[in-house]
Amino acid sequence: MFALPSATELKAVAKALIERLRRERPIRVELTDADLDACIDRLRGMTAFEAERTLSQAIMRDNALTRDDVDVIVAIRRSYCAGTGCWSTWRRRRTWPR
């Protein structure tokens, strides 16, 4: 068994990804601290690799990371779990905006 990353570790993953992508191409980041925390909260329960992949997909969709990507992260995460039943189990433990 392994421990999943903490919110602090996920935030470090997100910041490293943003820095790396900014070196490769222009990306727009328009997040308040609260928006970033919301993104990180939606990534909780994922491995660092899964979180980075999810965040990358959200960013690459429009070369930006904005408040709108909070919902995009949820949709991407839901697509990973489609048909497995894990989304409904995971969703019962959290309250998400609809």
N, C-alpha and C positions, 0 to 999 in steps of 0.2 A: 504494500500500500504506500501511497505517497501523499504528501500534504499539498493541497491546492494553494495557489498564491494568495496572499492577503491583498487587501485593497491597496495598501502601500506598494506592494510588489507589482500589482497590475498597473498602477499609475506610472511606475518606473518603466514598465514595458511600453505603455502608451507613449510616454515622452520620448523614449529611445526610438520608437517607430516613427514618430512625427519628425524627429531630427534627421533620421536616415532618409525618409521620403523627401524631405525638404532639400537634401543634398542632391537627390536624383532628379527632381522636377519641382516646379512651383506648385505648392498646395496652399490652400487658404485654411487657416484655423481661426474660427470665431466661436470660442467657448468661454463662458465665465467659469470661475472655479466651481460653482454649483452645477453647471452643465457638465464639466469634466467629471465631477463626482457622480452625476447621474449615469454617464457613460460607463464609468468604472463599476458602478453598482450593477449594471446590466451584464457586465462581463464576469461578475463573481460566480464561482462554481465551475469555471472553465480552467483548463490548464493554461499556462503562459502561452504556449504555442497556439491553442485554440483562440485565446483572447486576441493575440496579435493577428491571426488570420482574419478573425471577424472584424476587427478594427480596420485592417488593411482593405477589406472588401468595402466597408462603409466609406472610407476615404477615397478609394479609387473610382467609386461610382460617379463622383463629380469633382474629383481632385480637391475636396474640402472636408473639413471636420467641423460641423456646426451643431447647434441644438437639435436640428432635424434628424441628425444621425443617431440620437438616442432611440428613436423609433425604428430606425433602420437596423440597429444592432439587435433589437428584439426580434425583428423579422428574420434576420440572418440566423440568429440562434434558433428560432422556431423551425427554420428550414433544415437545420442540422438534425433536429429531433423528430422531424415529420415521420409519422408511422411507427415510431418506436415506443410511444407512450411515455417517454421520459419528460416531455414538455408538460403534460398534464400533472404529473407528480411534482415537478419542479415548480410549476405555476401555483399550485395550492399553497406553497410556503411563502409566497411573495404577493405583494399587492402592486399591480402595474396599472398605469393609466391606460385607458382604452381609447 
